[in-house]
Amino acid sequence: MRPVLTLLLLFFLGNIPAWAQDNYDPRKALSSEELFLKQGNTNRVIGAPGQKYLVLDASPNLGGFHRYRFFPGDNIKFRMKNESIRFNETIASVSDSSFSIAVINEALGQMTYQEIPLKEIRLVKTSRRIPFISQAAPLLPLAGLIYIGADFFNKGVDNKRYTTDASSLIVGGAFMVTGLICYKLTFSTLKINGKNKLKVLETY
């Protein structure tokens, strides 16, 4: 099984991009707000100071505190109270206590705007890019399947094919469970409550 483990390790490392630190220059250092605004979606509507945007302060059971920001032009996935519809929409505008999404009426060929009060939001689905962990989320379960499959189709210590043992299942299962944890850290469905708060802030 040692050649299989070597191949799995090379496959895993080959799919993780190298991360390097830029040389630090105090004159070029950006504030935390500038760093955030520099990232992400080019559709964001970020203008003069006073631009309202959504903030989700989350304290999930898995992982530490994180602040998610949603500007006009960003995509947001959410569910409302007493509804089963899964919204996956682009934010058109943000007010003091709500945000609006564009709704296209195909029958009439018109586009209208639906206002969503923050107090009516039940769940928000979020994602965050975590170095190595986000890349590992889809790779580790695959590595676990390959490991178990290699043991099943190749001759093992008993010199028989189409058999596997408990140790192979444990190792392969550990890969899969670790991949699931990485997925949960990268993609979260957060219930809006006392721990996870959705509010409106303004740029300055």
Buried (B, 14 or more C-beta within 10 A) or exposed (E): BEEBEEBBEEEBEEEEEEEEEEEEEEEEEEEEEEEEBEEEEEEBBEEEEEBBBBBBBBEBEEBEEBEBBBBBBBEBBBBBEEEEEEBEBEBBBBEEEBBBBEEEEEEEEEEEEEEBEBEBBEBBBBEBEBEEBBBBBBBBBBBBEBBBBBBBEBEBEEEEEEBBEEEBBEBBEEBBEBBEBBBBBBEBEBEBEEEBBBEBEEBE
